[in-house]
């Protein structure tokens, strides 16, 4: 697994620029799930961190802010790519 200190999205997910939006999303989600597991953080914890009003829903910007706190060494563009992948995946289903 590539270190989160890497600021190059193509190092994190090789050939990402050749992938469909759905595949990009799946690969990014798998990558971040592994990174969360390596930090011993459950995905629900990221959601709870983003759900400051405890409403059971979060918007993409709140989720992005939570990821920024957890993955501070990661370049902003990579986190934004993940958020875009989530948005694309939600809109395609």
C-alpha positions in Angstrom: 0.0 0.0 0.0 1.3 3.4 -0.9 2.0 5.8 2.0 -0.4 8.6 2.6 2.6 10.9 2.6 2.4 10.5 -1.2 0.8 13.4 -2.9 0.4 11.8 -6.3 -3.1 10.3 -6.9 -1.6 8.0 -9.6 0.7 6.5 -7.1 -2.2 5.8 -4.8 -4.4 4.3 -7.6 -2.5 3.4 -10.7 -4.2 4.1 -14.0 -6.9 6.1 -12.3 -7.2 8.5 -15.2 -8.2 5.6 -17.4 -11.0 4.4 -15.1 -14.7 5.0 -15.4 -16.2 7.2 -12.6 -17.7 4.2 -10.9 -14.4 2.3 -10.9 -12.5 5.4 -9.7 -14.9 5.6 -6.8 -14.6 1.9 -5.9 -10.7 2.0 -6.1 -10.6 5.2 -4.0 -13.0 3.8 -1.4 -11.1 0.6 -1.1 -7.8 2.5 -0.7 -9.2 4.8 2.0 -10.9 1.9 3.8 -7.5 0.1 4.0 -5.8 3.3 5.2 -8.5 3.8 7.9 -8.1 0.2 9.0 -4.3 0.7 9.2 -5.0 3.7 11.5 -7.5 1.5 13.4 -10.4 3.8 12.5 -13.8 2.5 11.5 -15.5 4.2 8.6 -18.5 4.9 10.8 -16.2 7.0 13.0 -15.4 9.3 10.0 -19.2 9.7 9.4 -19.8 10.5 13.1 -17.0 13.0 13.0 -18.7 14.7 10.0 -22.2 14.5 11.6 -21.7 17.3 14.1 -25.4 17.8 14.5 -26.0 14.1 15.1 -28.7 14.1 12.5 -27.7 10.9 10.8 -26.8 12.7 7.5 -23.8 14.6 6.3 -23.0 16.7 3.3 -19.9 16.1 1.2 -18.1 19.2 2.6 -18.5 18.0 6.2 -17.2 14.6 5.1 -14.3 16.2 3.3 -13.4 18.2 6.5 -13.4 15.0 8.5 -11.0 13.3 6.0 -8.7 16.4 6.1 -8.4 15.9 9.9 -7.7 12.2 9.7 -5.4 12.4 6.6 -3.5 15.6 7.3 -0.4 14.5 5.3 -2.5 13.9 2.2 -2.7 16.5 -0.5 -6.1 18.3 -0.7 -6.6 17.4 -4.3 -6.6 13.7 -3.4 -9.3 14.2 -0.7 -11.3 16.3 -3.2 -11.0 13.5 -5.8 -12.4 11.0 -3.2 -15.3 13.4 -2.5 -16.0 13.8 -6.2 -15.9 10.0 -6.5 -18.5 9.7 -3.8 -20.7 12.4 -5.5 -20.4 10.7 -8.9 -21.3 7.4 -7.4 -24.3 8.7 -5.6 -25.5 10.5 -8.7 -25.1 7.4 -10.9 -27.1 5.0 -8.6 
